[in-house]
Amino acid sequence: MHDPLKPIAVQLGPIQVHWYAIIIVFAILVGYGLASLECRRQRIDQDVLDRFLFIVVPVAILCARMYYVVFHWKDYAGHPADILAIWKGGLAIHGALIGSLIVTIIFTRTMRLSFWRWADLLAPSLILGQAIGRWGNFMNQEAHGGPVTRAFLEHLQLPDFIINHMYIQGQYYAPTFLYESVWDFLGFVLLLLLKRPPLKSGERFLGYLIWYSSGRYVIEGTRTDSLMLTFSIKMAQVVSVVAIAAGLLILIYRRLKPEEKSEKL
C-alpha cells in the first residue's frame, strides 16, 4: 500500500503551507463567489457583502479555534503558543457558526438589513463551504470514525487515494469526514431548489440549520475525536439537538406570524 498524500502542500525553507489551510481558503472563496452571484441576482451592492465578509471571516476562524481550544485546554495550557497554530488543525465548525451568527445579527442591525433575508442569501454558500472544508480534515487524517477493514472501504466504492489515506498508524478508519461532506453537498443542492415563493424569508436558512444539524448528529455518533461535554456526551450532538429544536420552533412560529412586507435586504 502506498499513500503519497502529505498534509504539507508547499515548503519554502522554514515556511510550511498546509493543505488544510489551502482547502479552508478555497472553501471561503467558493462561498464568496456564490454569494456574489446571489447579490447580483438580487441587485444588492457588492460592497455590503465585502464589508460583511471582512468582519465575519476572521471572527469565524477565531471563534472556531477558541471553541476547539476550550475543549482541549489541558493540551494547550502548557503550550500557549500552539493556540495560534491553526495550520495543524483544530477548528470547530460550531464555534465558527456561533461567531458568525453573532456577527450577522450585529451587522444586519447596524446596516438596517433583514437578518432573515441576509441569512437566506448566505446559507447555500455556508453549507457548500462546509462540504469543501471537510476535505481539510481528510488531509490531516482527522474527523474520522472508528476502525474498519480495507474491504469495508472498498465496498463503499471509494477511490484508492481515499482508502489509502484512511490508513492511520496501522489501522483503517471510517471516512466520516466524507459522510459529512456528501451530506452537506446534498444540503447545498436542496437549498438551491428552495426558493421564494412558497418559502417565507428565513426558511432557507432554517432549512440549512435543520438539515446540517440532523446529519451532524448522526455522523458525530460514529466519530472518535469528538469534543466531549461529559465523559459520554458529545458536545456536537448537544448543539445539533438544540439547533434542530430551535430551527423547527422558529420555523413554526414564523409560519404562523404574518411576514413583514417592509423587510429590506
LUMNU-964563 format. One record per residue (C-alpha): residue number from 1; residue in three letters; x, y, z. Coordinates in nm, 3 decimals. Example, Ala and Ser with C-alpha at 12.3 -4.5 7.8 and 13.67 -1.06 7.14 Angstrom:
2
<rec n="1" res="ala" east="1.230" north="-0.450" up="0.780"/>
<rec n="2" res="ser" east="1.367" north="-0.106" up="0.714"/>
//
This chain:
265
<rec n="1" res="met" east="0.000" north="0.000" up="0.000"/>
<rec n="2" res="his" east="0.130" north="0.345" up="-0.094"/>
<rec n="3" res="asp" east="-0.011" north="0.676" up="0.030"/>
<rec n="4" res="pro" east="0.153" north="0.977" up="-0.140"/>
<rec n="5" res="leu" east="-0.068" north="1.233" up="0.032"/>
<rec n="6" res="lys" east="0.103" north="1.461" up="0.283"/>
<rec n="7" res="pro" east="-0.051" north="1.735" up="0.499"/>
<rec n="8" res="ile" east="0.208" north="1.989" up="0.380"/>
<rec n="9" res="ala" east="0.142" north="2.120" up="0.029"/>
<rec n="10" res="val" east="0.442" north="2.351" up="-0.007"/>
<rec n="11" res="gln" east="0.755" north="2.407" up="0.198"/>
<rec n="12" res="leu" east="0.976" north="2.709" up="0.138"/>
<rec n="13" res="gly" east="1.258" north="2.688" up="0.389"/>
<rec n="14" res="pro" east="1.100" north="2.722" up="0.736"/>
<rec n="15" res="ile" east="0.763" north="2.820" up="0.587"/>
<rec n="16" res="gln" east="0.511" north="2.539" up="0.553"/>
<rec n="17" res="val" east="0.182" north="2.573" up="0.368"/>
<rec n="18" res="his" east="-0.060" north="2.302" up="0.476"/>
<rec n="19" res="trp" east="-0.334" north="2.156" up="0.259"/>
<rec n="20" res="tyr" east="-0.572" north="2.222" up="0.548"/>
<rec n="21" res="ala" east="-0.520" north="2.597" up="0.512"/>
<rec n="22" res="ile" east="-0.541" north="2.587" up="0.133"/>
<rec n="23" res="ile" east="-0.869" north="2.396" up="0.142"/>
<rec n="24" res="ile" east="-1.023" north="2.627" up="0.403"/>
<rec n="25" res="val" east="-0.926" north="2.934" up="0.198"/>
<rec n="26" res="phe" east="-1.063" north="2.770" up="-0.116"/>
<rec n="27" res="ala" east="-1.391" north="2.695" up="0.065"/>
<rec n="28" res="ile" east="-1.419" north="3.060" up="0.170"/>
<rec n="29" res="leu" east="-1.352" north="3.181" up="-0.185"/>
<rec n="30" res="val" east="-1.609" north="2.946" up="-0.335"/>
<rec n="31" res="gly" east="-1.867" north="3.057" up="-0.080"/>
<rec n="32" res="tyr" east="-1.783" north="3.419" up="-0.151"/>
<rec n="33" res="gly" east="-1.820" north="3.368" up="-0.525"/>
<rec n="34" res="leu" east="-2.158" north="3.202" up="-0.483"/>
<rec n="35" res="ala" east="-2.281" north="3.478" up="-0.251"/>
<rec n="36" res="ser" east="-2.158" north="3.740" up="-0.501"/>
<rec n="37" res="leu" east="-2.365" north="3.582" up="-0.776"/>
<rec n="38" res="glu" east="-2.669" north="3.590" up="-0.550"/>
<rec n="39" res="cys" east="-2.604" north="3.956" up="-0.468"/>
<rec n="40" res="arg" east="-2.600" north="4.037" up="-0.838"/>
<rec n="41" res="arg" east="-2.918" north="3.842" up="-0.895"/>
<rec n="42" res="gln" east="-3.093" north="4.031" up="-0.616"/>
<rec n="43" res="arg" east="-2.929" north="4.362" up="-0.718"/>
<rec n="44" res="ile" east="-2.753" north="4.403" up="-0.385"/>
<rec n="45" res="asp" east="-2.448" north="4.627" up="-0.360"/>
<rec n="46" res="gln" east="-2.137" north="4.407" up="-0.368"/>
<rec n="47" res="asp" east="-1.975" north="4.640" up="-0.117"/>
<rec n="48" res="val" east="-2.222" north="4.524" up="0.150"/>
<rec n="49" res="leu" east="-2.111" north="4.162" up="0.107"/>
<rec n="50" res="asp" east="-1.744" north="4.261" up="0.105"/>
<rec n="51" res="arg" east="-1.779" north="4.458" up="0.427"/>
<rec n="52" res="phe" east="-1.962" north="4.167" up="0.589"/>
<rec n="53" res="leu" east="-1.700" north="3.910" up="0.491"/>
<rec n="54" res="phe" east="-1.417" north="4.138" up="0.602"/>
<rec n="55" res="ile" east="-1.563" north="4.110" up="0.952"/>
<rec n="56" res="val" east="-1.717" north="3.765" up="0.965"/>
<rec n="57" res="val" east="-1.429" north="3.556" up="0.824"/>
<rec n="58" res="pro" east="-1.166" north="3.644" up="1.087"/>
<rec n="59" res="val" east="-1.426" north="3.628" up="1.365"/>
<rec n="60" res="ala" east="-1.543" north="3.285" up="1.246"/>
<rec n="61" res="ile" east="-1.186" north="3.149" up="1.233"/>
<rec n="62" res="leu" east="-1.106" north="3.294" up="1.576"/>
<rec n="63" res="cys" east="-1.423" north="3.152" up="1.733"/>
<rec n="64" res="ala" east="-1.369" north="2.814" up="1.566"/>
<rec n="65" res="arg" east="-1.022" north="2.798" up="1.716"/>
<rec n="66" res="met" east="-1.122" north="2.921" up="2.062"/>
<rec n="67" res="tyr" east="-1.411" north="2.674" up="2.075"/>
<rec n="68" res="tyr" east="-1.172" north="2.389" up="2.000"/>
<rec n="69" res="val" east="-0.906" north="2.511" up="2.243"/>
<rec n="70" res="val" east="-1.155" north="2.537" up="2.531"/>
<rec n="71" res="phe" east="-1.234" north="2.167" up="2.498"/>
<rec n="72" res="his" east="-0.864" north="2.074" up="2.473"/>
<rec n="73" res="trp" east="-0.733" north="2.319" up="2.730"/>
<rec n="74" res="lys" east="-0.521" north="2.058" up="2.904"/>
<rec n="75" res="asp" east="-0.326" north="2.016" up="2.580"/>
<rec n="76" res="tyr" east="-0.268" north="2.389" up="2.537"/>
<rec n="77" res="ala" east="-0.227" north="2.512" up="2.895"/>
<rec n="78" res="gly" east="0.140" north="2.422" up="2.895"/>
<rec n="79" res="his" east="0.197" north="2.525" up="2.534"/>
<rec n="80" res="pro" east="0.005" north="2.852" up="2.482"/>
<rec n="81" res="ala" east="0.197" north="2.933" up="2.163"/>
<rec n="82" res="asp" east="0.026" north="2.634" up="1.997"/>
<rec n="83" res="ile" east="-0.312" north="2.805" up="2.038"/>
<rec n="84" res="leu" east="-0.234" north="3.010" up="1.727"/>
<rec n="85" res="ala" east="-0.117" north="2.709" up="1.522"/>
<rec n="86" res="ile" east="-0.442" north="2.661" up="1.332"/>
<rec n="87" res="trp" east="-0.248" north="2.513" up="1.037"/>
<rec n="88" res="lys" east="-0.216" north="2.198" up="1.248"/>
<rec n="89" res="gly" east="-0.592" north="2.161" up="1.252"/>
<rec n="90" res="gly" east="-0.824" north="2.219" up="1.542"/>
<rec n="91" res="leu" east="-1.106" north="2.437" up="1.410"/>
<rec n="92" res="ala" east="-1.455" north="2.356" up="1.541"/>
<rec n="93" res="ile" east="-1.731" north="2.446" up="1.295"/>
<rec n="94" res="his" east="-1.982" north="2.507" up="1.573"/>
<rec n="95" res="gly" east="-1.756" north="2.776" up="1.715"/>
<rec n="96" res="ala" east="-1.739" north="2.937" up="1.371"/>
<rec n="97" res="leu" east="-2.118" north="2.920" up="1.333"/>
<rec n="98" res="ile" east="-2.181" north="3.078" up="1.672"/>
<rec n="99" res="gly" east="-1.935" north="3.359" up="1.600"/>
<rec n="100" res="ser" east="-2.082" north="3.412" up="1.253"/>
<rec n="101" res="leu" east="-2.435" north="3.424" up="1.390"/>
<rec n="102" res="ile" east="-2.343" north="3.696" up="1.639"/>
<rec n="103" res="val" east="-2.166" north="3.898" up="1.369"/>
<rec n="104" res="thr" east="-2.463" north="3.859" up="1.133"/>
<rec n="105" res="ile" east="-2.710" north="3.982" up="1.394"/>
<rec n="106" res="ile" east="-2.498" north="4.287" up="1.475"/>
<rec n="107" res="phe" east="-2.415" north="4.359" up="1.109"/>
<rec n="108" res="thr" east="-2.774" north="4.342" up="0.984"/>
<rec n="109" res="arg" east="-2.899" north="4.561" up="1.266"/>
<rec n="110" res="thr" east="-2.624" north="4.815" up="1.207"/>
<rec n="111" res="met" east="-2.690" north="4.820" up="0.831"/>
<rec n="112" res="arg" east="-3.068" north="4.809" up="0.883"/>
<rec n="113" res="leu" east="-3.100" north="4.492" up="0.680"/>
<rec n="114" res="ser" east="-3.331" north="4.194" up="0.727"/>
<rec n="115" res="phe" east="-3.140" north="3.930" up="0.924"/>
<rec n="116" res="trp" east="-3.356" north="3.653" up="0.781"/>
<rec n="117" res="arg" east="-3.319" north="3.750" up="0.416"/>
<rec n="118" res="trp" east="-2.945" north="3.803" up="0.458"/>
<rec n="119" res="ala" east="-2.914" north="3.462" up="0.625"/>
<rec n="120" res="asp" east="-3.112" north="3.308" up="0.338"/>
<rec n="121" res="leu" east="-2.870" north="3.458" up="0.088"/>
<rec n="122" res="leu" east="-2.565" north="3.319" up="0.269"/>
<rec n="123" res="ala" east="-2.698" north="2.973" up="0.362"/>
<rec n="124" res="pro" east="-2.605" north="2.794" up="0.035"/>
<rec n="125" res="ser" east="-2.255" north="2.944" up="0.047"/>
<rec n="126" res="leu" east="-2.214" north="2.834" up="0.407"/>
<rec n="127" res="ile" east="-2.308" north="2.471" up="0.361"/>
<rec n="128" res="leu" east="-2.109" north="2.440" up="0.037"/>
<rec n="129" res="gly" east="-1.806" north="2.583" up="0.216"/>
<rec n="130" res="gln" east="-1.854" north="2.324" up="0.491"/>
<rec n="131" res="ala" east="-1.870" north="2.044" up="0.233"/>
<rec n="132" res="ile" east="-1.539" north="2.158" up="0.086"/>
<rec n="133" res="gly" east="-1.377" north="2.232" up="0.422"/>
<rec n="134" res="arg" east="-1.420" north="1.873" up="0.543"/>
<rec n="135" res="trp" east="-1.152" north="1.772" up="0.294"/>
<rec n="136" res="gly" east="-0.907" north="1.967" up="0.506"/>
<rec n="137" res="asn" east="-0.984" north="1.716" up="0.781"/>
<rec n="138" res="phe" east="-0.914" north="1.439" up="0.532"/>
<rec n="139" res="met" east="-0.568" north="1.576" up="0.454"/>
<rec n="140" res="asn" east="-0.495" north="1.599" up="0.828"/>
<rec n="141" res="gln" east="-0.629" north="1.245" up="0.882"/>
<rec n="142" res="glu" east="-0.875" north="1.370" up="1.144"/>
<rec n="143" res="ala" east="-1.254" north="1.378" up="1.194"/>
<rec n="144" res="his" east="-1.267" north="1.007" up="1.116"/>
<rec n="145" res="gly" east="-1.474" north="0.726" up="1.260"/>
<rec n="146" res="gly" east="-1.381" north="0.402" up="1.428"/>
<rec n="147" res="pro" east="-1.164" north="0.119" up="1.295"/>
<rec n="148" res="val" east="-1.282" north="-0.061" up="0.981"/>
<rec n="149" res="thr" east="-1.133" north="-0.303" up="0.733"/>
<rec n="150" res="arg" east="-0.999" north="-0.220" up="0.389"/>
<rec n="151" res="ala" east="-1.273" north="-0.442" up="0.248"/>
<rec n="152" res="phe" east="-1.533" north="-0.216" up="0.411"/>
<rec n="153" res="leu" east="-1.384" north="0.092" up="0.244"/>
<rec n="154" res="glu" east="-1.360" north="-0.085" up="-0.091"/>
<rec n="155" res="his" east="-1.726" north="-0.187" up="-0.057"/>
<rec n="156" res="leu" east="-1.812" north="0.185" up="-0.043"/>
<rec n="157" res="gln" east="-1.658" north="0.215" up="-0.393"/>
<rec n="158" res="leu" east="-1.409" north="0.474" up="-0.271"/>
<rec n="159" res="pro" east="-1.108" north="0.565" up="-0.485"/>
<rec n="160" res="asp" east="-0.772" north="0.432" up="-0.372"/>
<rec n="161" res="phe" east="-0.638" north="0.772" up="-0.265"/>
<rec n="162" res="ile" east="-0.913" north="0.797" up="0.000"/>
<rec n="163" res="ile" east="-0.878" north="0.436" up="0.113"/>
<rec n="164" res="asn" east="-0.500" north="0.463" up="0.143"/>
<rec n="165" res="his" east="-0.516" north="0.790" up="0.335"/>
<rec n="166" res="met" east="-0.762" north="0.641" up="0.583"/>
<rec n="167" res="tyr" east="-0.485" north="0.401" up="0.686"/>
<rec n="168" res="ile" east="-0.358" north="0.571" up="1.001"/>
<rec n="169" res="gln" east="-0.091" north="0.424" up="1.226"/>
<rec n="170" res="gly" east="-0.151" north="0.069" up="1.112"/>
<rec n="171" res="gln" east="-0.533" north="0.076" up="1.104"/>
<rec n="172" res="tyr" east="-0.805" north="0.173" up="0.856"/>
<rec n="173" res="tyr" east="-1.074" north="0.412" up="0.981"/>
<rec n="174" res="ala" east="-1.422" north="0.508" up="0.865"/>
<rec n="175" res="pro" east="-1.423" north="0.824" up="0.649"/>
<rec n="176" res="thr" east="-1.678" north="1.021" up="0.849"/>
<rec n="177" res="phe" east="-1.533" north="1.341" up="0.702"/>
<rec n="178" res="leu" east="-1.662" north="1.214" up="0.365"/>
<rec n="179" res="tyr" east="-2.006" north="1.127" up="0.503"/>
<rec n="180" res="glu" east="-2.048" north="1.482" up="0.627"/>
<rec n="181" res="ser" east="-1.906" north="1.635" up="0.311"/>
<rec n="182" res="val" east="-2.156" north="1.444" up="0.097"/>
<rec n="183" res="trp" east="-2.441" north="1.530" up="0.337"/>
<rec n="184" res="asp" east="-2.350" north="1.899" up="0.320"/>
<rec n="185" res="phe" east="-2.329" north="1.895" up="-0.058"/>
<rec n="186" res="leu" east="-2.674" north="1.735" up="-0.079"/>
<rec n="187" res="gly" east="-2.796" north="2.009" up="0.153"/>
<rec n="188" res="phe" east="-2.643" north="2.268" up="-0.078"/>
<rec n="189" res="val" east="-2.836" north="2.127" up="-0.374"/>
<rec n="190" res="leu" east="-3.154" north="2.121" up="-0.169"/>
<rec n="191" res="leu" east="-3.111" north="2.485" up="-0.065"/>
<rec n="192" res="leu" east="-3.066" north="2.587" up="-0.429"/>
<rec n="193" res="leu" east="-3.400" north="2.424" up="-0.505"/>
<rec n="194" res="leu" east="-3.572" north="2.604" up="-0.218"/>
<rec n="195" res="lys" east="-3.675" north="2.942" up="-0.350"/>
<rec n="196" res="arg" east="-3.923" north="3.216" up="-0.261"/>
<rec n="197" res="pro" east="-4.212" north="3.173" up="-0.300"/>
<rec n="198" res="pro" east="-4.351" north="2.949" up="-0.149"/>
<rec n="199" res="leu" east="-4.083" north="2.994" up="0.118"/>
<rec n="200" res="lys" east="-4.102" north="3.285" up="0.359"/>
<rec n="201" res="ser" east="-3.790" north="3.481" up="0.444"/>
<rec n="202" res="gly" east="-3.564" north="3.291" up="0.679"/>
<rec n="203" res="glu" east="-3.687" north="2.946" up="0.583"/>
<rec n="204" res="arg" east="-3.393" north="2.865" up="0.359"/>
<rec n="205" res="phe" east="-3.156" north="2.943" up="0.647"/>
<rec n="206" res="leu" east="-3.369" north="2.745" up="0.892"/>
<rec n="207" res="gly" east="-3.370" north="2.459" up="0.642"/>
<rec n="208" res="tyr" east="-2.991" north="2.472" up="0.641"/>
<rec n="209" res="leu" east="-2.984" north="2.469" up="1.021"/>
<rec n="210" res="ile" east="-3.213" north="2.166" up="1.048"/>
<rec n="211" res="trp" east="-3.054" north="1.973" up="0.759"/>
<rec n="212" res="tyr" east="-2.694" north="2.022" up="0.866"/>
<rec n="213" res="ser" east="-2.763" north="1.956" up="1.234"/>
<rec n="214" res="ser" east="-2.959" north="1.636" up="1.162"/>
<rec n="215" res="gly" east="-2.673" north="1.490" up="0.960"/>
<rec n="216" res="arg" east="-2.411" north="1.613" up="1.205"/>
<rec n="217" res="tyr" east="-2.592" north="1.448" up="1.498"/>
<rec n="218" res="val" east="-2.594" north="1.108" up="1.329"/>
<rec n="219" res="ile" east="-2.241" north="1.126" up="1.188"/>
<rec n="220" res="glu" east="-2.098" north="1.260" up="1.514"/>
<rec n="221" res="gly" east="-2.212" north="0.944" up="1.687"/>
<rec n="222" res="thr" east="-1.959" north="0.745" up="1.483"/>
<rec n="223" res="arg" east="-1.661" north="0.982" up="1.523"/>
<rec n="224" res="thr" east="-1.373" north="0.903" up="1.757"/>
<rec n="225" res="asp" east="-1.229" north="1.253" up="1.807"/>
<rec n="226" res="ser" east="-1.537" north="1.442" up="1.924"/>
<rec n="227" res="leu" east="-1.532" north="1.734" up="2.164"/>
<rec n="228" res="met" east="-1.689" north="1.597" up="2.482"/>
<rec n="229" res="leu" east="-1.926" north="1.778" up="2.716"/>
<rec n="230" res="thr" east="-1.901" north="1.493" up="2.966"/>
<rec n="231" res="phe" east="-1.734" north="1.153" up="2.958"/>
<rec n="232" res="ser" east="-2.018" north="1.012" up="2.746"/>
<rec n="233" res="ile" east="-2.196" north="1.315" up="2.593"/>
<rec n="234" res="lys" east="-2.061" north="1.465" up="2.271"/>
<rec n="235" res="met" east="-2.086" north="1.843" up="2.253"/>
<rec n="236" res="ala" east="-2.162" north="1.849" up="1.881"/>
<rec n="237" res="gln" east="-2.464" north="1.626" up="1.934"/>
<rec n="238" res="val" east="-2.594" north="1.853" up="2.210"/>
<rec n="239" res="val" east="-2.554" north="2.159" up="1.988"/>
<rec n="240" res="ser" east="-2.718" north="1.972" up="1.699"/>
<rec n="241" res="val" east="-3.023" north="1.882" up="1.905"/>
<rec n="242" res="val" east="-3.058" north="2.241" up="2.027"/>
<rec n="243" res="ala" east="-3.020" north="2.372" up="1.671"/>
<rec n="244" res="ile" east="-3.278" north="2.132" up="1.530"/>
<rec n="245" res="ala" east="-3.529" north="2.217" up="1.802"/>
<rec n="246" res="ala" east="-3.467" north="2.590" up="1.765"/>
<rec n="247" res="gly" east="-3.494" north="2.569" up="1.386"/>
<rec n="248" res="leu" east="-3.824" north="2.384" up="1.398"/>
<rec n="249" res="leu" east="-3.976" north="2.609" up="1.663"/>
<rec n="250" res="ile" east="-3.874" north="2.927" up="1.482"/>
<rec n="251" res="leu" east="-3.998" north="2.784" up="1.153"/>
<rec n="252" res="ile" east="-4.341" north="2.708" up="1.301"/>
<rec n="253" res="tyr" east="-4.359" north="3.045" up="1.478"/>
<rec n="254" res="arg" east="-4.271" north="3.240" up="1.163"/>
<rec n="255" res="arg" east="-4.518" north="3.037" up="0.958"/>
<rec n="256" res="leu" east="-4.794" north="3.139" up="1.195"/>
<rec n="257" res="lys" east="-4.677" north="3.502" up="1.206"/>
<rec n="258" res="pro" east="-4.755" north="3.734" up="0.910"/>
<rec n="259" res="glu" east="-4.439" north="3.823" up="0.716"/>
<rec n="260" res="glu" east="-4.322" north="4.183" up="0.731"/>
<rec n="261" res="lys" east="-4.377" north="4.344" up="0.392"/>
<rec n="262" res="ser" east="-4.120" north="4.616" up="0.455"/>
<rec n="263" res="glu" east="-3.819" north="4.387" up="0.502"/>
<rec n="264" res="lys" east="-3.512" north="4.534" up="0.333"/>
<rec n="265" res="leu" east="-3.212" north="4.339" up="0.213"/>
//
